[in-house]
Amino acid sequence: MTTQRPDGRAESGFTLTELMVTIVVMGIIGALLPTAIILGLRFTAGTGKRVAATGAVGTLGRYFYGDVHSADTVTTEPACGVADVIVHLSRPGTDVVYTYDRPTGALSRVKCTDTGVVTTTLGRFGNAPSTRPVVLSCGAETSCTSPMEVTLTVQSEPGAPRTDLTAVRRSSAS
């Protein structure tokens, strides 16, 4: 608002009403902004976990199909010094074990040969320690001791849809 001073010059400024409205609006914005930032950060963290889990499934698929195809036997027996085995695939001179470490959420592939052991972390899942995001299931017509089809079911989060990775073994080399 502009008013005239006694000497004829214009005087500009805020009225008390304008100042009070500005303070109230700034207070509302100041109260809501931290909540919006916190929600945005939570959304970003959740998205990051889902992207990491999706990457883990993709990496698992790249290794899993070839490992199953070349396996002579498929079990859940411990191997390579790993006790918590999801699936153990073996052929002469090589054992491959897929394992999930509950405390860290890491899904790993451990390959043992006569020359040594190589562990590859395929990815991390954000599941609760009591759940396992990757489980072995076999075809309906075959037992888990020597299946021709091997299926790993992956569930990245308790409420997320499941992904089945099914690989077919080559003919058994009896």
Secondary structure, DSSP 8 states (H G I E B T S, - for coil): -EEE-TTS-EEE---HHHHHHHHHHHHHHHHHHHHHHHHHHHHHHHHHHHHHHHHHHHHHHHHHHHHHHH-SEEE---BTTBSSEEEEEEETTEEEEEEEETTTTEEEEEEEETTEEEEEEEEE----TT--SEEEEE-TTS-TTS-SEEEEEE-SSTTS--EEEEEE------
